[in-house]
C-alpha cells in the first residue's frame, strides 16, 4: 500500500446494521475527514498500518438483551483511540464498563428535546436545549463505571454518557440525521476536539491518493474501461488516465439507447480531455436483439450480454489487457456487505457484468470508497466541465427502460426529442440543478387528440422529476404549473407523434424513480 494511502488520517465506523450507517459516513466525509464502514466483527489487524484516529460504533436493530445480539471482542476497548457509540453503540459501551440496560417501557422514536448537562468535548458549544432524533428500545438503568450523564431528554434520564479520561462517549440519539439540529457540530466536536483530526480529506488530496493507488495496483499493465458517458465512469477514466496515460483503453458503446446527441458529444469531450477512447457504434446489434421484447427484466438480460459481446470484440482488437475498470461507488460496496459477516459479491456495472469472469481480468475500482457527491467534487478537481458534472443520473440500460413496451429505433428517436425539450426547458427556467433526476417516459398506449380540425390517435409521454439526496427515497418535484404547461405545449407542437403529456406525481416509496 502506498505511503499516501497509509498516512491518510481516518475514522473507522463499525457497523451493527443501522439504517443510518451510511449517513454517519456521509456526515464525517462532509467534515473533510476520511472514514470507512466495516462490519463490526472485521479483523481490525487489517488496519494496523492505517492511520486510524478513532472509532464510531453505529446503531443497529438488535437489543442487547437478545441472546445473539452482536458484540465486540473483549479486547476492543483496550485502545487509546477515542470511541463514539451511537444508539446501540452506546449500549455496548455501557455494558462493557459495568452499566446495566433494560428494554424501555415506552420505546422512544422520533423527535425529542435534549438537555445538555456536560458541555465539554462532544457537547462543547452546543446549546443547552435542542432537538434530536431518537430511535431506541434499550435504556441505561445503571451508569457504567467512570462515566457521567452528559445529556438527558424529557423522558430519558440518560441520553448521552461521557468518560473524558478514556475519551469514550455514547449518544442515545442519532446525530447523523438532519432532524438532530446540532448533530453535525456534535460529530465535528468528536472528530476535531476529541480525535484531533486535521480535516484534510479534500478533492485534491483524493486525486493524489487515488492516482497513487492505481499506479501501485496496475504498474505497467493495460486497463480496459467501459465508459458510459456518465459522471462515474468518466471520473474513473480521468483518474486512471492521470495514473497510467494511454495504457488505459476506454470503450464507449453507442447501444442506440443514449440521449439525443450523446454519442458525439461524449466522444468530443473525452477526446478533448486526452482519454484514449475507442468509440463503437453497436446500435444495430442492440436494437435487433431487443426487437419484440416488452418485459423490462428481459430487456436488461439482453442488454448486459450484448455489452459483453461488444467489449470482448473490442478487447481482441486492442490486444493483451490485464485489468478491467469499473465505476463502482461506495453505496454499492456497503450494500453488498452484511453487518454480520465478511463481504459478499460486489455489485458490478450493468454493461460489464460477467465480463471479468469470462476474460479473467483483475478489477480496478478507483471510486469504490466514494459517495456520489464526492465523485462530483473529484470531477471538478480533475477539470471536468460543470455542465457535465451536474448532469442527472442516467440508467444503465438507457432508454430501454424509459421506452415502455417494445424498443424500436423510431420510438427511441421520439423519446429522445421529448427528453431533450424537457431538459432544455429545465435549464432555461434555471431549475435543473434543483432537481435530483428528471426524464421523459414513452408509454405503451395511445390517446385521442385534436390538432387543428383533425382527430389524432398518437403517443402519450410522461414527464418525471424528483428531489432526493441519495435516491433511496425521493419526492416528486413541485415544478410550477406554468412551466409544465409551457413544456407540454412545446413537446406537442414540436414532436410529431405525441398528442398528450402527463406529469408523474408519485413519490419513492411506494413508486420507484424509474418506471421500469
C-alpha positions in Angstrom: 0.0 0.0 0.0 1.4 3.4 -1.0 2.6 5.8 1.7 -0.1 8.4 0.8 -2.8 5.9 1.5 -1.3 4.7 4.7 -0.8 8.2 6.1 -4.3 9.5 5.4 -6.0 10.0 8.8 -9.3 8.2 9.1 -12.2 7.1 11.3 -13.4 3.5 11.3 -17.1 3.0 11.5 -18.1 -0.4 12.9 -21.5 -1.3 11.5 -24.1 -3.1 13.6 -26.8 -2.8 11.0 -28.3 0.6 11.4 -30.3 2.1 8.5 -28.4 5.3 9.2 -24.8 4.0 9.0 -24.3 5.4 5.5 -25.4 8.8 6.9 -22.8 8.7 9.6 -20.1 8.2 6.9 -21.6 11.0 4.8 -21.5 13.4 7.7 -17.9 12.6 8.5 -16.8 12.9 4.9 -18.6 16.3 4.7 -16.3 17.4 7.5 -13.4 16.5 5.2 -12.4 13.5 7.3 -11.9 10.2 5.6 -13.8 7.2 7.0 -14.7 3.6 6.1 -17.7 1.5 7.1 -16.7 -2.1 8.1 -18.7 -5.0 9.7 -18.4 -4.8 13.5 -16.6 -8.2 13.5 -13.9 -7.4 10.9 -10.3 -8.4 11.7 -9.0 -5.0 12.8 -5.4 -6.1 12.2 -6.1 -5.3 8.6 -6.0 -1.6 9.6 -2.9 -1.9 11.8 -0.8 0.1 9.3 -3.5 2.6 8.5 -3.8 6.0 10.3 -7.0 5.2 12.3 -7.6 8.0 14.7 -10.9 7.0 16.3 -13.9 4.6 16.1 -17.6 5.2 15.7 -20.0 2.3 16.8 -23.2 2.5 14.8 -26.7 1.9 15.9 -28.5 -1.4 15.0 -31.8 -3.2 15.1 -30.8 -5.6 17.9 -31.4 -5.4 21.6 -28.5 -6.1 24.0 -31.0 -8.4 25.9 -31.1 -10.7 22.8 -29.1 -13.8 23.2 -27.5 -13.5 19.8 -27.0 -9.7 19.9 -23.8 -8.7 18.1 -21.0 -7.7 20.4 -17.3 -6.7 20.1 -14.5 -8.9 21.1 -13.2 -8.4 24.7 -10.0 -6.6 23.6 -11.7 -3.9 21.5 -11.9 -1.4 24.3 -8.3 -1.8 25.2 -7.4 1.1 23.0 -6.1 4.6 23.4 -8.2 5.8 20.5 -11.4 7.8 21.1 -14.7 6.0 20.7 -18.2 7.4 19.9 -21.1 5.0 20.3 -24.4 5.9 18.7 -27.7 4.2 20.0 -26.9 0.5 20.0 -23.2 1.5 20.2 -23.9 3.5 23.4 -25.5 0.4 24.9 -22.3 -1.7 24.1 -20.2 0.9 25.8 -22.4 0.9 28.9 -22.5 -2.8 29.1 -18.7 -3.1 28.7 -18.0 -0.8 31.6 -20.4 -2.3 34.1 -23.6 -0.4 33.3 -27.0 -2.1 33.1 -29.7 -1.7 30.5 -33.3 -2.8 30.2 -35.9 -2.6 27.4 -37.7 0.7 27.6 -41.3 0.6 28.7 -42.0 3.3 26.1 -39.9 2.9 23.0 -38.8 6.4 22.1 -38.8 7.1 18.4 -38.8 10.4 16.6 -38.1 14.0 17.8 -37.1 14.7 21.4 -35.6 17.7 23.2 -32.1 17.2 24.5 -30.9 18.9 27.6 -27.0 19.0 27.8 -25.6 18.6 31.3 -21.9 18.3 30.4 -20.8 21.0 28.0 -17.3 19.6 27.3 -15.8 17.5 24.5 -18.6 16.4 22.1 -21.1 18.9 23.6 -18.7 21.9 23.6 -20.6 24.9 22.2 -23.9 23.0 21.9 -27.0 24.8 23.2 -28.4 23.6 26.5 -31.6 22.5 24.8 -32.0 21.4 21.2 -34.0 19.0 19.1 -32.6 15.4 18.5 -33.9 12.3 16.7 -34.4 9.2 18.9 -34.7 5.6 17.9 -34.1 3.1 20.6 -35.6 0.3 22.7 -33.0 -0.1 25.5 -32.2 2.4 28.2 -29.4 2.6 30.7 -30.7 1.9 34.2 -27.3 1.8 35.9 -24.4 4.1 34.9 -21.2 2.4 33.7 -18.1 2.9 35.8 -16.2 6.1 35.2 -18.9 7.7 33.1 -21.2 10.7 33.8 -24.5 11.7 32.4 -23.8 14.1 29.6 -27.3 14.8 28.4 -30.9 13.7 29.0 -34.4 14.2 27.4 -37.8 14.8 29.0 -38.5 11.1 29.1 -34.9 9.6 29.2 -32.6 10.4 32.2 -29.6 9.1 30.3 -29.4 10.3 26.7 -25.7 10.7 26.5 -22.7 9.5 28.5 -19.1 10.6 28.7 -15.7 9.4 30.1 -13.4 12.2 29.3 -10.3 10.4 30.6 -10.8 7.4 28.3 -12.2 9.6 25.5 -15.3 7.4 25.2 -18.7 8.9 24.5 -22.2 7.5 24.0 -25.2 9.1 22.4 -28.7 7.5 22.6 -29.9 9.7 19.7 -28.7 9.9 16.1 -26.5 13.0 15.4 -26.2 12.0 11.7 -29.8 12.7 10.7 -30.9 16.2 9.8 -33.7 16.1 12.4 -31.0 16.4 15.1 -30.4 20.2 14.9 -26.8 20.2 16.3 -25.8 16.8 15.0 -23.2 18.0 12.6 -21.5 20.1 15.3 -21.6 17.2 17.8 -19.8 15.0 15.2 -17.3 17.7 14.4 -16.5 18.1 18.1 -15.7 14.4 18.2 -13.6 14.5 15.1 -11.6 17.6 15.8 -11.7 18.3 19.5 -11.6 14.7 20.7 -9.8 12.8 17.9 -7.6 15.8 17.0 -8.1 15.3 13.2 -7.0 17.9 10.7 -9.8 17.5 8.2 -7.5 17.1 5.1 -9.9 14.9 3.1 -10.2 17.2 0.1 -10.8 16.6 -3.6 -7.2 17.5 -4.3 -5.8 15.1 -1.7 -8.3 12.5 -3.0 -6.9 12.8 -6.6 -3.3 12.2 -5.3 -4.4 9.2 -3.2 -6.4 7.6 -6.0 -3.7 8.1 -8.6 -1.1 6.6 -6.2 -3.4 3.6 -5.6 -4.0 3.0 -9.3 -0.3 3.2 -10.2 0.5 0.8 -7.3 -2.1 -1.7 -8.5 -1.7 -1.5 -12.2 2.0 -0.8 -12.7 2.8 -1.2 -16.5 -0.4 -3.1 -17.1 -3.2 -2.2 -19.6 -6.7 -1.4 -18.4 -10.0 -1.8 -20.2 -12.7 0.6 -19.0 -16.3 0.5 -20.2 -17.3 4.2 -20.3 -20.9 5.1 -20.4 -20.6 8.8 -20.7 -22.0 9.3 -17.2 -20.2 11.1 -14.4 -18.9 8.0 -12.5 -17.2 6.2 -15.4 -15.9 9.5 -16.8 -14.3 10.4 -13.5 -12.9 6.9 -13.2 -11.4 7.3 -16.7 -9.8 10.6 -15.8 -8.2 9.2 -12.7 -6.8 6.1 -14.5 -5.6 8.2 -17.4 -3.8 10.5 -15.0 -2.2 7.5 -13.4 -1.2 5.4 -16.5 -1.8 7.5 -19.6 -2.6 5.7 -22.8 -2.3 2.3 -21.1 -6.0 3.0 -20.4 -8.3 1.9 -23.2 -11.8 3.4 -22.7 -14.5 1.7 -24.7 -17.6 3.8 -25.3 -20.5 1.9 -26.9 -23.4 3.5 -28.7 -26.2 1.0 -27.9 -28.9 3.0 -29.6 -30.4 3.8 -26.2 -28.5 7.0 -25.4 -29.9 10.5 -25.1 -30.0 12.9 -28.0 -26.5 13.7 -29.5 -24.9 11.9 -26.5 -22.6 9.7 -28.6 -21.0 12.5 -30.5 -21.0 14.9 -27.5 -19.2 12.5 -25.2 -16.7 11.5 -27.8 -15.8 15.2 -28.3 -15.5 15.8 -24.6 -13.4 12.7 -23.8 -11.0 13.0 -26.7 -10.6 16.7 -25.8 -9.5 15.6 -22.3 -6.9 13.3 -23.8 -8.6 10.0 -23.0 -7.5 7.0 -25.1 -11.1 6.4 -26.4 -12.4 3.5 -28.5 -15.9 4.5 -29.7 -18.1 1.7 -31.0 -21.5 2.2 -32.8 -23.3 -1.0 -31.9 -26.8 0.4 -32.1 -28.0 -2.0 -34.8 -26.9 -5.0 -32.7 -28.7 -3.9 -29.5 -31.9 -2.8 -31.3 -32.0 -6.1 -33.2 -31.7 -8.1 -30.1 -34.4 -6.0 -28.3 -36.9 -6.3 -31.2 -40.3 -7.6 -29.9 -39.2 -7.6 -26.2 -41.5 -5.7 -23.8 -40.7 -7.2 -20.4 -38.2 -4.9 -18.6 -36.2 -7.7 -16.9 -35.8 -9.4 -20.3 -34.6 -6.1 -21.7 -31.9 -5.9 -19.1 -30.9 -9.6 -19.6 -30.4 -8.8 -23.3 -28.5 -5.6 -22.9 -25.9 -7.0 -20.4 -24.7 -9.8 -22.7 -24.8 -7.5 -25.7 -22.4 -5.2 -23.9 -20.1 -8.2 -23.1 -20.0 -9.3 -26.7 -19.1 -5.8 -27.9 -16.5 -5.4 -25.2 -14.9 -8.7 -25.9 -14.7 -8.0 -29.6 -13.1 -4.6 -28.9 -10.7 -6.1 -26.4 -9.4 -8.6 -29.1 -8.6 -5.6 -31.3 -6.8 -3.8 -28.5 -4.7 -6.9 -27.7 -3.3 -8.0 -24.3 -5.3 -6.4 -21.4 -4.6 -7.1 -17.7 -7.3 -5.1 -15.8 -11.0 -4.2 -16.1 -12.0 -0.9 -14.6 -15.5 -0.1 -13.3 -17.1 3.0 -11.7 -18.4 1.1 -8.6 -19.4 3.6 -5.8 -19.3 3.2 -2.0 -23.0 2.6 -1.6 -22.7 -0.4 -3.9 -19.9 -1.8 -1.7 -21.8 -1.1 1.5 -25.0 -2.7 0.3 -23.1 -5.9 -0.6 -21.6 -6.3 2.9 -23.6 -8.0 5.6 -23.0 -6.4 9.0 -23.0 -9.9 10.4 -20.1 -11.2 8.3 -17.5 -10.5 5.6 -18.1 -9.1 2.2 -20.1 -11.0 -0.3 -20.3 -10.4 -4.1 -19.8 -6.8 -5.1 -22.3 -5.3 -7.4 -21.0 -4.9 -10.9 -21.7 -2.3 -13.5 -24.6 -3.2 -15.9 -22.5 -3.2 -19.0 -19.7 -5.4 -17.9 -21.4 -7.9 -15.6 -19.9 -11.3 -16.3 -17.0 -9.8 -18.4 -14.3 -10.3 -15.7 -15.2 -14.0 -15.3 -15.0 -14.7 -19.0 -11.9 -12.7 -19.6 -10.1 -13.4 -16.3 -9.2 -9.7 -15.8 -8.3 -8.2 -12.4 -10.7 -5.5 -11.2 -9.8 -1.8 -10.8 -12.4 0.3 -9.0 -11.0 3.8 -8.2 -14.3 5.1 -6.9 -15.3 2.2 -4.6 -14.8 4.3 -1.5 -16.7 7.4 -2.6 -20.2 8.7 -2.4 -21.8 10.3 -5.5 -21.3 13.9 -4.2 -17.6 13.1 -3.7 -17.3 11.8 -7.2 -18.7 15.1 -8.5 -16.2 17.0 -6.4 -13.4 14.8 -7.7 -14.6 15.6 -11.3 -14.3 19.3 -10.6 -10.8 18.9 -9.2 -9.9 17.0 -12.4 -11.2 19.8 -14.6 -14.4 18.3 -16.0 -16.9 20.9 -17.1 -19.6 21.8 -14.6 -22.4 21.2 -17.2 -21.3 17.6 -17.3 -20.6 17.1 -13.6 -24.1 18.2 -12.7 -26.0 16.0 -15.1 -28.8 13.9 -13.7 -28.3 10.2 -13.3 -29.0 8.0 -16.4 -29.9 4.3 -16.1 -27.5 1.6 -17.3 -30.0 0.1 -19.8 -30.6 3.7 -21.1 -33.8 4.4 -22.9 -34.8 0.7 -23.0 -36.4 1.2 -19.5 -37.9 4.5 -20.5 -39.5 3.3 -23.7 -42.2 1.2 -22.1 -43.2 -1.7 -24.3 -41.2 -2.6 -27.4 -38.0 -0.8 -28.0 -37.5 0.3 -31.6 -35.3 3.0 -33.3 -38.4 5.1 -34.1 -39.7 5.0 -30.5 -36.3 5.8 -29.1 -35.9 8.7 -31.5 -39.3 10.1 -30.5 -38.4 9.9 -26.8 -35.0 11.5 -27.4 -36.7 14.6 -28.8 -39.2 14.8 -25.9 -36.5 14.3 -23.3 -34.2 16.9 -25.0 -37.0 19.5 -24.9 -37.7 18.7 -21.2 -34.0 19.1 -20.2 -33.6 22.3 -22.2 -36.6 24.0 -20.6 -35.4 22.9 -17.1 -32.2 24.7 -17.9 -34.0 27.7 -19.4 -36.0 28.2 -16.2 -32.9 27.6 -14.0 -34.4 24.7 -12.1 -32.4 21.8 -13.5 -29.9 21.9 -10.6 -32.7 21.9 -8.0 -33.9 18.5 -9.3 -32.1 15.2 -8.5 -33.3 13.5 -11.6 -35.7 14.3 -14.5 -36.6 12.5 -17.6 -39.4 11.6 -20.0 -41.1 8.2 -20.5 -42.8 6.9 -23.6 -45.9 5.0 -22.6 -47.1 1.9 -24.4 -50.6 3.5 -25.1 -52.1 5.9 -27.5 -54.7 8.6 -26.9 -57.2 10.5 -28.9 -56.5 14.2 -29.5 -57.5 17.1 -31.8 -55.0 19.1 -33.8 -56.5 21.7 -36.0 -59.7 20.2 -37.3 -58.4 16.7 -37.3 -58.7 13.8 -34.9 -55.4 12.3 -33.9 -54.5 9.0 -32.2 -51.0 9.3 -31.0 -48.5 8.6 -28.3 -48.6 9.6 -24.6 -45.5 10.6 -22.8 -44.9 11.1 -19.0 -42.5 13.6 -17.5 -40.8 12.6 -14.3 -38.8 14.9 -12.0 -37.8 14.1 -8.4 -35.9 15.7 -5.5 -33.7 13.5 -3.4 -30.4 13.3 -1.6 -29.4 9.7 -2.2 -32.0 8.2 -4.4 -33.1 5.8 -1.6 -36.1 8.0 -1.1 -37.5 10.6 -3.4 -40.3 13.1 -3.7 -41.8 14.4 -6.9 -40.6 17.9 -7.8 -43.2 20.7 -7.4 -42.5 22.4 -10.8 -44.6 25.5 -11.4 -47.7 24.8 -13.3 -47.0 27.5 -15.9 -43.6 25.9 -16.6 -45.1 22.5 -17.0 -47.8 23.9 -19.3 -45.1 25.6 -21.5 -43.1 22.3 -21.7 -46.2 20.3 -22.6 -47.2 22.7 -25.3 -43.7 22.8 -26.8 -43.5 19.0 -26.8 -46.8 18.5 -28.5 -46.1 21.3 -31.1 -42.6 20.1 -32.0 -42.6 16.3 -31.6 -44.6 14.6 -34.3 -46.4 11.6 -32.9 -47.2 13.0 -29.4 -50.5 14.5 -28.5 -50.7 14.1 -24.7 -48.2 14.9 -21.9 -48.6 13.8 -18.3 -46.6 14.6 -15.1 -45.8 11.8 -12.6 -46.6 12.9 -9.0 -45.6 9.7 -7.3 -43.0 9.6 -4.5 -40.5 6.8 -3.7 -41.7 4.8 -1.9 -44.2 3.5 -3.0 -43.1 4.1 -6.5 -39.6 3.9 -7.9 -37.8 6.8 -9.6 -37.6 5.0 -13.0 -40.7 3.4 -14.4 -39.0 0.1 -15.2 
